[in-house]
Amino acid sequence: MLDRDGFRPNVGIVLLNQKNQVFWGKRIRTHSWQFPQGGIDRGETPEQAMFRELHEEVGLQPEHVCIVARTRDWLRYEVPDRFIRRDARGHYKGQKQIWYLLQLTGHDWDLNLRATDHPEFDAWRWNDYWVPLDAVVEFKRGVYEMALTELARFLPRHDQRNRFLRQGSRARDSAGLMAPHGHGIGAAGALELPPGASFEPDPSTSFPVDSTGHTRAF
């Protein structure tokens, strides 16, 4: 379903834990990482699509989260021709997205990457909210920056640290995708993971490197 300008309606999800860290999922059988997102079906509202995608991609139900905020308007990005199927070129242009900021009110073990027969992710981790955008595929960076910036004012008060969003940021040791963050870690250091999930404590081995030498997450 495309609009008159060739953009497909879509929702994006920024899922927070109690530390204001955000959920990142690794696309199945790849080394690409991203926020949960998905298309809006005909007849769905953005909120209905968001809850459907939340369950399909990470196994959560509405009772596991609360909606903190959403972007006011559509945020758009164009997809380069090389990423578009040949039969869609000329009429498909990209995505227009409504982004939701959600607070996880359940537990890490409520996450289930195999909630459907067609899983999107095969691993996940928590990362600090201000993810360096040079770790995101280039044509999505503008939308990620706009969404994270617009939604940041709704973050709980306990996280007031300033982070760099721009491509040049290299603060991975404290704020980025290159910094390992455990989740579900007890006093003994054991991981308790949701069904179908794996956790990679060293993200530096998990992101593909593009021609510029930057790591990428889709």
Secondary structure by P-SEA (a helix, b strand, c coil): cccccccccbbbbbccccccbbbbbccccccbbbcccccccccccaaaaaaaaaaaccccccccccccccccbbbbbbbccccccccccccccbbbbbbbbbbccccccccccccccccccccccccccccccccccccaaaaaaaaaaaacccccccccbbbbccccccccccccccbbbbcccccccccccccccccccccccccccccccccccc
